[in-house]
Amino acid sequence: MNQPENCRPVEVRGQVRGVQMNPPGEGGGGTFQLLLEDGNTIVSPYPKEWHVEVGAAYQANDMDHAIVSGIGEYSPDGKLQRIHELKSFDTFRVPNWKEAFLRRGRIRASA
């Protein structure tokens, strides 16, 4: 994979907010959106081997957040724009996950 000049190692944490699978025949994997702790959203590719982990983090995004490390692509002013190459994807349980889960249940019950 060709790496642009404005790339360097990065590790970020956030909520998986969307997952887009590649169409059949395009090597599997896809991309996901990550809502960072600072409120910005970035996009990252993921290989087909991590589809279950990425998909599970998306389904449980109010309880589990992701720790993503890899090669980040930055703007000229130093702002992270996206993950260019994913090296690791891990999840952790959000400390107040029970409150978020119960809130989601109340919202669905009132709909």
PDB file as gemmi writes it, atoms N, CA and C in Angstrom:
CRYST1    1.000    1.000    1.000  90.00  90.00  90.00 P 1                      
ATOM      1  N   MET A   1       0.845  -1.180   0.000  1.00  0.00           N  
ATOM      2  CA  MET A   1       0.000   0.000   0.000  1.00  0.00           C  
ATOM      3  C   MET A   1       0.886   1.237   0.000  1.00  0.00           C  
ATOM      4  N   ASN A   2       0.690   2.134  -0.946  1.00  0.00           N  
ATOM      5  CA  ASN A   2       1.446   3.383  -1.032  1.00  0.00           C  
ATOM      6  C   ASN A   2       1.037   4.316   0.093  1.00  0.00           C  
ATOM      7  N   GLN A   3       2.014   4.841   0.797  1.00  0.00           N  
ATOM      8  CA  GLN A   3       1.726   5.708   1.940  1.00  0.00           C  
ATOM      9  C   GLN A   3       2.057   7.152   1.602  1.00  0.00           C  
ATOM     10  N   PRO A   4       1.074   8.057   1.711  1.00  0.00           N  
ATOM     11  CA  PRO A   4       1.356   9.481   1.483  1.00  0.00           C  
ATOM     12  C   PRO A   4       2.376  10.015   2.487  1.00  0.00           C  
ATOM     13  N   GLU A   5       2.982  11.149   2.159  1.00  0.00           N  
ATOM     14  CA  GLU A   5       4.005  11.741   3.022  1.00  0.00           C  
ATOM     15  C   GLU A   5       3.463  12.213   4.364  1.00  0.00           C  
ATOM     16  N   ASN A   6       2.193  12.574   4.420  1.00  0.00           N  
ATOM     17  CA  ASN A   6       1.627  13.155   5.638  1.00  0.00           C  
ATOM     18  C   ASN A   6       1.057  12.094   6.572  1.00  0.00           C  
ATOM     19  N   CYS A   7       1.709  10.938   6.668  1.00  0.00           N  
ATOM     20  CA  CYS A   7       1.254   9.845   7.516  1.00  0.00           C  
ATOM     21  C   CYS A   7       2.253   9.579   8.636  1.00  0.00           C  
ATOM     22  N   ARG A   8       1.704   9.159   9.783  1.00  0.00           N  
ATOM     23  CA  ARG A   8       2.549   8.753  10.908  1.00  0.00           C  
ATOM     24  C   ARG A   8       1.725   7.848  11.835  1.00  0.00           C  
ATOM     25  N   PRO A   9       2.385   7.108  12.729  1.00  0.00           N  
ATOM     26  CA  PRO A   9       1.663   6.206  13.629  1.00  0.00           C  
ATOM     27  C   PRO A   9       0.663   6.959  14.501  1.00  0.00           C  
ATOM     28  N   VAL A  10      -0.450   6.279  14.795  1.00  0.00           N  
ATOM     29  CA  VAL A  10      -1.506   6.886  15.593  1.00  0.00           C  
ATOM     30  C   VAL A  10      -2.228   5.805  16.393  1.00  0.00           C  
ATOM     31  N   GLU A  11      -2.731   6.185  17.558  1.00  0.00           N  
ATOM     32  CA  GLU A  11      -3.650   5.349  18.324  1.00  0.00           C  
ATOM     33  C   GLU A  11      -4.774   6.249  18.803  1.00  0.00           C  
ATOM     34  N   VAL A  12      -6.014   5.861  18.511  1.00  0.00           N  
ATOM     35  CA  VAL A  12      -7.185   6.651  18.896  1.00  0.00           C  
ATOM     36  C   VAL A  12      -8.236   5.736  19.511  1.00  0.00           C  
ATOM     37  N   ARG A  13      -9.149   6.354  20.263  1.00  0.00           N  
ATOM     38  CA  ARG A  13     -10.270   5.643  20.874  1.00  0.00           C  
ATOM     39  C   ARG A  13     -11.552   6.308  20.427  1.00  0.00           C  
ATOM     40  N   GLY A  14     -12.588   5.503  20.270  1.00  0.00           N  
ATOM     41  CA  GLY A  14     -13.861   6.090  19.904  1.00  0.00           C  
ATOM     42  C   GLY A  14     -14.952   5.059  19.713  1.00  0.00           C  
ATOM     43  N   GLN A  15     -16.079   5.555  19.253  1.00  0.00           N  
ATOM     44  CA  GLN A  15     -17.286   4.762  19.054  1.00  0.00           C  
ATOM     45  C   GLN A  15     -17.429   4.425  17.567  1.00  0.00           C  
ATOM     46  N   VAL A  16     -17.597   3.142  17.244  1.00  0.00           N  
ATOM     47  CA  VAL A  16     -17.800   2.731  15.858  1.00  0.00           C  
ATOM     48  C   VAL A  16     -19.223   3.142  15.481  1.00  0.00           C  
ATOM     49  N   ARG A  17     -19.346   4.047  14.507  1.00  0.00           N  
ATOM     50  CA  ARG A  17     -20.636   4.629  14.152  1.00  0.00           C  
ATOM     51  C   ARG A  17     -21.187   4.146  12.826  1.00  0.00           C  
ATOM     52  N   GLY A  18     -20.411   3.473  12.034  1.00  0.00           N  
ATOM     53  CA  GLY A  18     -20.886   2.958  10.756  1.00  0.00           C  
ATOM     54  C   GLY A  18     -19.895   1.961  10.201  1.00  0.00           C  
ATOM     55  N   VAL A  19     -20.398   0.968   9.479  1.00  0.00           N  
ATOM     56  CA  VAL A  19     -19.549  -0.042   8.859  1.00  0.00           C  
ATOM     57  C   VAL A  19     -20.023  -0.227   7.425  1.00  0.00           C  
ATOM     58  N   GLN A  20     -19.088  -0.208   6.502  1.00  0.00           N  
ATOM     59  CA  GLN A  20     -19.382  -0.436   5.083  1.00  0.00           C  
ATOM     60  C   GLN A  20     -18.542  -1.615   4.609  1.00  0.00           C  
ATOM     61  N   MET A  21     -19.199  -2.710   4.264  1.00  0.00           N  
ATOM     62  CA  MET A  21     -18.486  -3.880   3.756  1.00  0.00           C  
ATOM     63  C   MET A  21     -18.187  -3.694   2.276  1.00  0.00           C  
ATOM     64  N   ASN A  22     -17.025  -4.163   1.848  1.00  0.00           N  
ATOM     65  CA  ASN A  22     -16.701  -4.151   0.422  1.00  0.00           C  
ATOM     66  C   ASN A  22     -17.605  -5.135  -0.310  1.00  0.00           C  
ATOM     67  N   PRO A  23     -17.961  -4.845  -1.557  1.00  0.00           N  
ATOM     68  CA  PRO A  23     -18.772  -5.787  -2.346  1.00  0.00           C  
ATOM     69  C   PRO A  23     -18.029  -7.096  -2.572  1.00  0.00           C  
ATOM     70  N   PRO A  24     -18.782  -8.193  -2.792  1.00  0.00           N  
ATOM     71  CA  PRO A  24     -18.125  -9.479  -3.096  1.00  0.00           C  
ATOM     72  C   PRO A  24     -17.160  -9.330  -4.268  1.00  0.00           C  
ATOM     73  N   GLY A  25     -16.044 -10.011  -4.168  1.00  0.00           N  
ATOM     74  CA  GLY A  25     -15.058  -9.971  -5.234  1.00  0.00           C  
ATOM     75  C   GLY A  25     -14.041  -8.857  -5.099  1.00  0.00           C  
ATOM     76  N   GLU A  26     -14.183  -8.007  -4.085  1.00  0.00           N  
ATOM     77  CA  GLU A  26     -13.224  -6.911  -3.876  1.00  0.00           C  
ATOM     78  C   GLU A  26     -12.320  -7.157  -2.674  1.00  0.00           C  
ATOM     79  N   GLY A  27     -12.123  -8.423  -2.325  1.00  0.00           N  
ATOM     80  CA  GLY A  27     -11.147  -8.759  -1.293  1.00  0.00           C  
ATOM     81  C   GLY A  27     -11.660  -8.762   0.128  1.00  0.00           C  
ATOM     82  N   GLY A  28     -12.954  -8.569   0.329  1.00  0.00           N  
ATOM     83  CA  GLY A  28     -13.489  -8.573   1.685  1.00  0.00           C  
ATOM     84  C   GLY A  28     -13.133  -7.303   2.429  1.00  0.00           C  
ATOM     85  N   GLY A  29     -13.374  -7.321   3.725  1.00  0.00           N  
ATOM     86  CA  GLY A  29     -13.097  -6.142   4.533  1.00  0.00           C  
ATOM     87  C   GLY A  29     -14.016  -4.998   4.188  1.00  0.00           C  
ATOM     88  N   GLY A  30     -13.568  -3.807   4.454  1.00  0.00           N  
ATOM     89  CA  GLY A  30     -14.364  -2.623   4.178  1.00  0.00           C  
ATOM     90  C   GLY A  30     -13.819  -1.422   4.912  1.00  0.00           C  
ATOM     91  N   THR A  31     -14.720  -0.535   5.304  1.00  0.00           N  
ATOM     92  CA  THR A  31     -14.345   0.649   6.069  1.00  0.00           C  
ATOM     93  C   THR A  31     -15.317   0.825   7.226  1.00  0.00           C  
ATOM     94  N   PHE A  32     -14.867   1.559   8.248  1.00  0.00           N  
ATOM     95  CA  PHE A  32     -15.762   1.918   9.341  1.00  0.00           C  
ATOM     96  C   PHE A  32     -15.516   3.362   9.732  1.00  0.00           C  
ATOM     97  N   GLN A  33     -16.545   3.977  10.307  1.00  0.00           N  
ATOM     98  CA  GLN A  33     -16.431   5.335  10.827  1.00  0.00           C  
ATOM     99  C   GLN A  33     -16.229   5.249  12.331  1.00  0.00           C  
ATOM    100  N   LEU A  34     -15.337   6.078  12.835  1.00  0.00           N  
ATOM    101  CA  LEU A  34     -15.037   6.106  14.254  1.00  0.00           C  
ATOM    102  C   LEU A  34     -15.255   7.513  14.777  1.00  0.00           C  
ATOM    103  N   LEU A  35     -16.189   7.655  15.731  1.00  0.00           N  
ATOM    104  CA  LEU A  35     -16.414   8.927  16.398  1.00  0.00           C  
ATOM    105  C   LEU A  35     -15.392   9.020  17.518  1.00  0.00           C  
ATOM    106  N   LEU A  36     -14.443   9.935  17.367  1.00  0.00           N  
ATOM    107  CA  LEU A  36     -13.352  10.063  18.332  1.00  0.00           C  
ATOM    108  C   LEU A  36     -13.824  10.739  19.618  1.00  0.00           C  
ATOM    109  N   GLU A  37     -13.029  10.608  20.656  1.00  0.00           N  
ATOM    110  CA  GLU A  37     -13.361  11.213  21.941  1.00  0.00           C  
ATOM    111  C   GLU A  37     -13.428  12.732  21.869  1.00  0.00           C  
ATOM    112  N   ASP A  38     -12.755  13.342  20.870  1.00  0.00           N  
ATOM    113  CA  ASP A  38     -12.793  14.802  20.735  1.00  0.00           C  
ATOM    114  C   ASP A  38     -13.979  15.282  19.889  1.00  0.00           C  
ATOM    115  N   GLY A  39     -14.838  14.350  19.423  1.00  0.00           N  
ATOM    116  CA  GLY A  39     -16.019  14.713  18.651  1.00  0.00           C  
ATOM    117  C   GLY A  39     -15.850  14.645  17.146  1.00  0.00           C  
ATOM    118  N   ASN A  40     -14.631  14.483  16.654  1.00  0.00           N  
ATOM    119  CA  ASN A  40     -14.397  14.349  15.217  1.00  0.00           C  
ATOM    120  C   ASN A  40     -14.666  12.913  14.777  1.00  0.00           C  
ATOM    121  N   THR A  41     -15.028  12.740  13.517  1.00  0.00           N  
ATOM    122  CA  THR A  41     -15.259  11.421  12.944  1.00  0.00           C  
ATOM    123  C   THR A  41     -14.225  11.173  11.854  1.00  0.00           C  
ATOM    124  N   ILE A  42     -13.614   9.992  11.890  1.00  0.00           N  
ATOM    125  CA  ILE A  42     -12.655   9.605  10.864  1.00  0.00           C  
ATOM    126  C   ILE A  42     -13.094   8.267  10.272  1.00  0.00           C  
ATOM    127  N   VAL A  43     -12.506   7.929   9.144  1.00  0.00           N  
ATOM    128  CA  VAL A  43     -12.779   6.664   8.459  1.00  0.00           C  
ATOM    129  C   VAL A  43     -11.514   5.824   8.479  1.00  0.00           C  
ATOM    130  N   SER A  44     -11.712   4.520   8.628  1.00  0.00           N  
ATOM    131  CA  SER A  44     -10.585   3.592   8.618  1.00  0.00           C  
ATOM    132  C   SER A  44     -10.941   2.366   7.792  1.00  0.00           C  
ATOM    133  N   PRO A  45      -9.994   1.851   7.024  1.00  0.00           N  
ATOM    134  CA  PRO A  45     -10.230   0.564   6.361  1.00  0.00           C  
ATOM    135  C   PRO A  45     -10.058  -0.555   7.385  1.00  0.00           C  
ATOM    136  N   TYR A  46     -10.624  -1.718   7.082  1.00  0.00           N  
ATOM    137  CA  TYR A  46     -10.341  -2.896   7.896  1.00  0.00           C  
ATOM    138  C   TYR A  46     -10.276  -4.115   6.985  1.00  0.00           C  
ATOM    139  N   PRO A  47      -9.420  -5.088   7.332  1.00  0.00           N  
ATOM    140  CA  PRO A  47      -9.318  -6.301   6.520  1.00  0.00           C  
ATOM    141  C   PRO A  47     -10.452  -7.269   6.850  1.00  0.00           C  
ATOM    142  N   LYS A  48     -10.744  -8.184   5.950  1.00  0.00           N  
ATOM    143  CA  LYS A  48     -11.853  -9.119   6.141  1.00  0.00           C  
ATOM    144  C   LYS A  48     -11.692  -9.948   7.416  1.00  0.00           C  
ATOM    145  N   GLU A  49     -10.472 -10.182   7.861  1.00  0.00           N  
ATOM    146  CA  GLU A  49     -10.234 -10.982   9.061  1.00  0.00           C  
ATOM    147  C   GLU A  49     -10.810 -10.316  10.316  1.00  0.00           C  
ATOM    148  N   TRP A  50     -11.042  -9.011  10.293  1.00  0.00           N  
ATOM    149  CA  TRP A  50     -11.540  -8.295  11.464  1.00  0.00           C  
ATOM    150  C   TRP A  50     -13.005  -7.894  11.337  1.00  0.00           C  
ATOM    151  N   HIS A  51     -13.713  -8.491  10.372  1.00  0.00           N  
ATOM    152  CA  HIS A  51     -15.109  -8.096  10.166  1.00  0.00           C  
ATOM    153  C   HIS A  51     -15.973  -8.383  11.399  1.00  0.00           C  
ATOM    154  N   VAL A  52     -15.795  -9.527  12.032  1.00  0.00           N  
ATOM    155  CA  VAL A  52     -16.610  -9.865  13.200  1.00  0.00           C  
ATOM    156  C   VAL A  52     -16.378  -8.862  14.323  1.00  0.00           C  
ATOM    157  N   GLU A  53     -15.118  -8.508  14.588  1.00  0.00           N  
ATOM    158  CA  GLU A  53     -14.805  -7.578  15.662  1.00  0.00           C  
ATOM    159  C   GLU A  53     -15.353  -6.178  15.376  1.00  0.00           C  
ATOM    160  N   VAL A  54     -15.169  -5.710  14.144  1.00  0.00           N  
ATOM    161  CA  VAL A  54     -15.650  -4.375  13.771  1.00  0.00           C  
ATOM    162  C   VAL A  54     -17.175  -4.345  13.806  1.00  0.00           C  
ATOM    163  N   GLY A  55     -17.813  -5.377  13.261  1.00  0.00           N  
ATOM    164  CA  GLY A  55     -19.268  -5.444  13.264  1.00  0.00           C  
ATOM    165  C   GLY A  55     -19.838  -5.513  14.672  1.00  0.00           C  
ATOM    166  N   ALA A  56     -19.209  -6.276  15.547  1.00  0.00           N  
ATOM    167  CA  ALA A  56     -19.677  -6.378  16.933  1.00  0.00           C  
ATOM    168  C   ALA A  56     -19.535  -5.050  17.658  1.00  0.00           C  
ATOM    169  N   ALA A  57     -18.442  -4.330  17.412  1.00  0.00           N  
ATOM    170  CA  ALA A  57     -18.255  -3.012  18.045  1.00  0.00           C  
ATOM    171  C   ALA A  57     -19.308  -2.031  17.555  1.00  0.00           C  
ATOM    172  N   TYR A  58     -19.706  -2.149  16.306  1.00  0.00           N  
ATOM    173  CA  TYR A  58     -20.766  -1.285  15.769  1.00  0.00           C  
ATOM    174  C   TYR A  58     -22.108  -1.614  16.426  1.00  0.00           C  
ATOM    175  N   GLN A  59     -22.428  -2.889  16.558  1.00  0.00           N  
ATOM    176  CA  GLN A  59     -23.708  -3.288  17.149  1.00  0.00           C  
ATOM    177  C   GLN A  59     -23.804  -2.911  18.623  1.00  0.00           C  
ATOM    178  N   ALA A  60     -22.691  -2.910  19.327  1.00  0.00           N  
ATOM    179  CA  ALA A  60     -22.689  -2.608  20.761  1.00  0.00           C  
ATOM    180  C   ALA A  60     -22.049  -1.257  21.033  1.00  0.00           C  
ATOM    181  N   ASN A  61     -22.237  -0.285  20.123  1.00  0.00           N  
ATOM    182  CA  ASN A  61     -21.463   0.950  20.219  1.00  0.00           C  
ATOM    183  C   ASN A  61     -21.800   1.821  21.419  1.00  0.00           C  
ATOM    184  N   ASP A  62     -22.915   1.566  22.110  1.00  0.00           N  
ATOM    185  CA  ASP A  62     -23.162   2.328  23.331  1.00  0.00           C  
ATOM    186  C   ASP A  62     -22.523   1.656  24.547  1.00  0.00           C  
ATOM    187  N   MET A  63     -22.076   0.396  24.397  1.00  0.00           N  
ATOM    188  CA  MET A  63     -21.443  -0.324  25.500  1.00  0.00           C  
ATOM    189  C   MET A  63     -19.949  -0.531  25.292  1.00  0.00           C  
ATOM    190  N   ASP A  64     -19.549  -0.746  24.048  1.00  0.00           N  
ATOM    191  CA  ASP A  64     -18.148  -1.007  23.722  1.00  0.00           C  
ATOM    192  C   ASP A  64     -17.624   0.070  22.780  1.00  0.00           C  
ATOM    193  N   HIS A  65     -16.439   0.547  23.063  1.00  0.00           N  
ATOM    194  CA  HIS A  65     -15.751   1.468  22.162  1.00  0.00           C  
ATOM    195  C   HIS A  65     -14.475   0.808  21.681  1.00  0.00           C  
ATOM    196  N   ALA A  66     -13.878   1.372  20.642  1.00  0.00           N  
ATOM    197  CA  ALA A  66     -12.714   0.759  20.008  1.00  0.00           C  
ATOM    198  C   ALA A  66     -11.434   1.532  20.310  1.00  0.00           C  
ATOM    199  N   ILE A  67     -10.354   0.788  20.360  1.00  0.00           N  
ATOM    200  CA  ILE A  67      -9.003   1.344  20.386  1.00  0.00           C  
ATOM    201  C   ILE A  67      -8.379   0.924  19.060  1.00  0.00           C  
ATOM    202  N   VAL A  68      -8.048   1.910  18.247  1.00  0.00           N  
ATOM    203  CA  VAL A  68      -7.543   1.664  16.900  1.00  0.00           C  
ATOM    204  C   VAL A  68      -6.130   2.212  16.798  1.00  0.00           C  
ATOM    205  N   SER A  69      -5.224   1.399  16.282  1.00  0.00           N  
ATOM    206  CA  SER A  69      -3.881   1.906  16.028  1.00  0.00           C  
ATOM    207  C   SER A  69      -3.495   1.536  14.599  1.00  0.00           C  
ATOM    208  N   GLY A  70      -2.643   2.370  14.052  1.00  0.00           N  
ATOM    209  CA  GLY A  70      -2.203   2.157  12.687  1.00  0.00           C  
ATOM    210  C   GLY A  70      -1.439   3.349  12.178  1.00  0.00           C  
ATOM    211  N   ILE A  71      -1.581   3.599  10.896  1.00  0.00           N  
ATOM    212  CA  ILE A  71      -0.931   4.741  10.258  1.00  0.00           C  
ATOM    213  C   ILE A  71      -2.016   5.756   9.945  1.00  0.00           C  
ATOM    214  N   GLY A  72      -1.920   6.927  10.551  1.00  0.00           N  
ATOM    215  CA  GLY A  72      -2.899   7.983  10.348  1.00  0.00           C  
ATOM    216  C   GLY A  72      -2.451   8.956   9.276  1.00  0.00           C  
ATOM    217  N   GLU A  73      -3.415   9.463   8.520  1.00  0.00           N  
ATOM    218  CA  GLU A  73      -3.140  10.482   7.508  1.00  0.00           C  
ATOM    219  C   GLU A  73      -3.589  11.825   8.080  1.00  0.00           C  
ATOM    220  N   TYR A  74      -2.701  12.810   8.033  1.00  0.00           N  
ATOM    221  CA  TYR A  74      -2.927  14.105   8.660  1.00  0.00           C  
ATOM    222  C   TYR A  74      -3.008  15.224   7.631  1.00  0.00           C  
ATOM    223  N   SER A  75      -3.775  16.257   7.974  1.00  0.00           N  
ATOM    224  CA  SER A  75      -3.844  17.456   7.140  1.00  0.00           C  
ATOM    225  C   SER A  75      -2.570  18.263   7.362  1.00  0.00           C  
ATOM    226  N   PRO A  76      -2.291  19.263   6.496  1.00  0.00           N  
ATOM    227  CA  PRO A  76      -1.088  20.089   6.669  1.00  0.00           C  
ATOM    228  C   PRO A  76      -1.037  20.802   8.034  1.00  0.00           C  
ATOM    229  N   ASP A  77      -2.213  21.071   8.628  1.00  0.00           N  
ATOM    230  CA  ASP A  77      -2.220  21.728   9.942  1.00  0.00           C  
ATOM    231  C   ASP A  77      -2.149  20.743  11.104  1.00  0.00           C  
ATOM    232  N   GLY A  78      -1.948  19.438  10.811  1.00  0.00           N  
ATOM    233  CA  GLY A  78      -1.728  18.445  11.858  1.00  0.00           C  
ATOM    234  C   GLY A  78      -2.965  17.734  12.364  1.00  0.00           C  
ATOM    235  N   LYS A  79      -4.122  17.926  11.746  1.00  0.00           N  
ATOM    236  CA  LYS A  79      -5.356  17.289  12.186  1.00  0.00           C  
ATOM    237  C   LYS A  79      -5.473  15.904  11.544  1.00  0.00           C  
ATOM    238  N   LEU A  80      -5.802  14.904  12.354  1.00  0.00           N  
ATOM    239  CA  LEU A  80      -5.994  13.552  11.841  1.00  0.00           C  
ATOM    240  C   LEU A  80      -7.205  13.539  10.916  1.00  0.00           C  
ATOM    241  N   GLN A  81      -7.008  13.072   9.687  1.00  0.00           N  
ATOM    242  CA  GLN A  81      -8.094  13.031   8.707  1.00  0.00           C  
ATOM    243  C   GLN A  81      -8.705  11.649   8.569  1.00  0.00           C  
ATOM    244  N   ARG A  82      -7.865  10.617   8.606  1.00  0.00           N  
ATOM    245  CA  ARG A  82      -8.354   9.249   8.480  1.00  0.00           C  
ATOM    246  C   ARG A  82      -7.243   8.288   8.859  1.00  0.00           C  
ATOM    247  N   ILE A  83      -7.603   7.029   9.024  1.00  0.00           N  
ATOM    248  CA  ILE A  83      -6.608   5.975   9.197  1.00  0.00           C  
ATOM    249  C   ILE A  83      -6.269   5.463   7.807  1.00  0.00           C  
ATOM    250  N   HIS A  84      -5.010   5.503   7.470  1.00  0.00           N  
ATOM    251  CA  HIS A  84      -4.552   5.049   6.156  1.00  0.00           C  
ATOM    252  C   HIS A  84      -4.372   3.526   6.159  1.00  0.00           C  
ATOM    253  N   GLU A  85      -3.824   3.000   7.249  1.00  0.00           N  
ATOM    254  CA  GLU A  85      -3.570   1.562   7.362  1.00  0.00           C  
ATOM    255  C   GLU A  85      -3.829   1.133   8.803  1.00  0.00           C  
ATOM    256  N   LEU A  86      -4.705   0.159   8.980  1.00  0.00           N  
ATOM    257  CA  LEU A  86      -5.068  -0.341  10.302  1.00  0.00           C  
ATOM    258  C   LEU A  86      -4.070  -1.408  10.741  1.00  0.00           C  
ATOM    259  N   LYS A  87      -3.526  -1.254  11.945  1.00  0.00           N  
ATOM    260  CA  LYS A  87      -2.580  -2.234  12.494  1.00  0.00           C  
ATOM    261  C   LYS A  87      -3.236  -3.085  13.579  1.00  0.00           C  
ATOM    262  N   SER A  88      -4.101  -2.463  14.410  1.00  0.00           N  
ATOM    263  CA  SER A  88      -4.794  -3.236  15.444  1.00  0.00           C  
ATOM    264  C   SER A  88      -6.154  -2.616  15.730  1.00  0.00           C  
ATOM    265  N   PHE A  89      -7.080  -3.469  16.152  1.00  0.00           N  
ATOM    266  CA  PHE A  89      -8.438  -3.063  16.495  1.00  0.00           C  
ATOM    267  C   PHE A  89      -8.813  -3.830  17.744  1.00  0.00           C  
ATOM    268  N   ASP A  90      -9.103  -3.120  18.815  1.00  0.00           N  
ATOM    269  CA  ASP A  90      -9.457  -3.734  20.085  1.00  0.00           C  
ATOM    270  C   ASP A  90     -10.660  -3.001  20.639  1.00  0.00           C  
ATOM    271  N   THR A  91     -11.368  -3.595  21.566  1.00  0.00           N  
ATOM    272  CA  THR A  91     -12.515  -2.921  22.173  1.00  0.00           C  
ATOM    273  C   THR A  91     -12.367  -2.889  23.686  1.00  0.00           C  
ATOM    274  N   PHE A  92     -13.072  -1.953  24.295  1.00  0.00           N  
ATOM    275  CA  PHE A  92     -13.132  -1.879  25.745  1.00  0.00           C  
ATOM    276  C   PHE A  92     -14.547  -1.494  26.146  1.00  0.00           C  
ATOM    277  N   ARG A  93     -14.959  -1.926  27.319  1.00  0.00           N  
ATOM    278  CA  ARG A  93     -16.300  -1.648  27.825  1.00  0.00           C  
ATOM    279  C   ARG A  93     -16.338  -0.216  28.357  1.00  0.00           C  
ATOM    280  N   VAL A  94     -17.354   0.533  27.943  1.00  0.00           N  
ATOM    281  CA  VAL A  94     -17.535   1.905  28.389  1.00  0.00           C  
ATOM    282  C   VAL A  94     -17.920   1.873  29.874  1.00  0.00           C  
ATOM    283  N   PRO A  95     -17.319   2.715  30.720  1.00  0.00           N  
ATOM    284  CA  PRO A  95     -17.597   2.662  32.159  1.00  0.00           C  
ATOM    285  C   PRO A  95     -19.086   2.799  32.509  1.00  0.00           C  
ATOM    286  N   ASN A  96     -19.836   3.639  31.815  1.00  0.00           N  
ATOM    287  CA  ASN A  96     -21.250   3.842  32.144  1.00  0.00           C  
ATOM    288  C   ASN A  96     -22.167   3.133  31.146  1.00  0.00           C  
ATOM    289  N   TRP A  97     -21.779   1.938  30.690  1.00  0.00           N  
ATOM    290  CA  TRP A  97     -22.527   1.229  29.662  1.00  0.00           C  
ATOM    291  C   TRP A  97     -23.924   0.852  30.114  1.00  0.00           C  
ATOM    292  N   LYS A  98     -24.121   0.556  31.414  1.00  0.00           N  
ATOM    293  CA  LYS A  98     -25.448   0.169  31.886  1.00  0.00           C  
ATOM    294  C   LYS A  98     -26.442   1.314  31.721  1.00  0.00           C  
ATOM    295  N   GLU A  99     -26.006   2.520  32.035  1.00  0.00           N  
ATOM    296  CA  GLU A  99     -26.871   3.692  31.880  1.00  0.00           C  
ATOM    297  C   GLU A  99     -27.260   3.884  30.410  1.00  0.00           C  
ATOM    298  N   ALA A 100     -26.288   3.765  29.501  1.00  0.00           N  
ATOM    299  CA  ALA A 100     -26.571   3.924  28.077  1.00  0.00           C  
ATOM    300  C   ALA A 100     -27.506   2.823  27.585  1.00  0.00           C  
ATOM    301  N   PHE A 101     -27.295   1.599  28.046  1.00  0.00           N  
ATOM    302  CA  PHE A 101     -28.132   0.484  27.628  1.00  0.00           C  
ATOM    303  C   PHE A 101     -29.565   0.669  28.118  1.00  0.00           C  
ATOM    304  N   LEU A 102     -29.724   1.078  29.369  1.00  0.00           N  
ATOM    305  CA  LEU A 102     -31.065   1.310  29.907  1.00  0.00           C  
ATOM    306  C   LEU A 102     -31.755   2.472  29.197  1.00  0.00           C  
ATOM    307  N   ARG A 103     -31.005   3.531  28.885  1.00  0.00           N  
ATOM    308  CA  ARG A 103     -31.567   4.671  28.163  1.00  0.00           C  
ATOM    309  C   ARG A 103     -32.062   4.240  26.792  1.00  0.00           C  
ATOM    310  N   ARG A 104     -31.303   3.400  26.119  1.00  0.00           N  
ATOM    311  CA  ARG A 104     -31.703   2.901  24.809  1.00  0.00           C  
ATOM    312  C   ARG A 104     -32.997   2.097  24.927  1.00  0.00           C  
ATOM    313  N   GLY A 105     -33.128   1.288  25.986  1.00  0.00           N  
ATOM    314  CA  GLY A 105     -34.353   0.519  26.209  1.00  0.00           C  
ATOM    315  C   GLY A 105     -35.557   1.415  26.450  1.00  0.00           C  
ATOM    316  N   ARG A 106     -35.373   2.505  27.205  1.00  0.00           N  
ATOM    317  CA  ARG A 106     -36.472   3.444  27.470  1.00  0.00           C  
ATOM    318  C   ARG A 106     -36.892   4.154  26.198  1.00  0.00           C  
ATOM    319  N   ILE A 107     -35.928   4.512  25.368  1.00  0.00           N  
ATOM    320  CA  ILE A 107     -36.241   5.201  24.106  1.00  0.00           C  
ATOM    321  C   ILE A 107     -37.058   4.277  23.204  1.00  0.00           C  
ATOM    322  N   ARG A 108     -36.656   3.004  23.099  1.00  0.00           N  
ATOM    323  CA  ARG A 108     -37.376   2.070  22.241  1.00  0.00           C  
ATOM    324  C   ARG A 108     -38.784   1.818  22.787  1.00  0.00           C  
ATOM    325  N   ALA A 109     -38.926   1.732  24.121  1.00  0.00           N  
ATOM    326  CA  ALA A 109     -40.230   1.468  24.720  1.00  0.00           C  
ATOM    327  C   ALA A 109     -41.205   2.621  24.496  1.00  0.00           C  
ATOM    328  N   SER A 110     -40.680   3.838  24.412  1.00  0.00           N  
ATOM    329  CA  SER A 110     -41.552   4.998  24.245  1.00  0.00           C  
ATOM    330  C   SER A 110     -41.906   5.265  22.779  1.00  0.00           C  
ATOM    331  N   ALA A 111     -41.242   4.584  21.873  1.00  0.00           N  
ATOM    332  CA  ALA A 111     -41.485   4.811  20.427  1.00  0.00           C  
ATOM    333  C   ALA A 111     -42.762   4.128  19.951  1.00  0.00           C  
TER     334      ALA A 111                                                      
END                                                                             
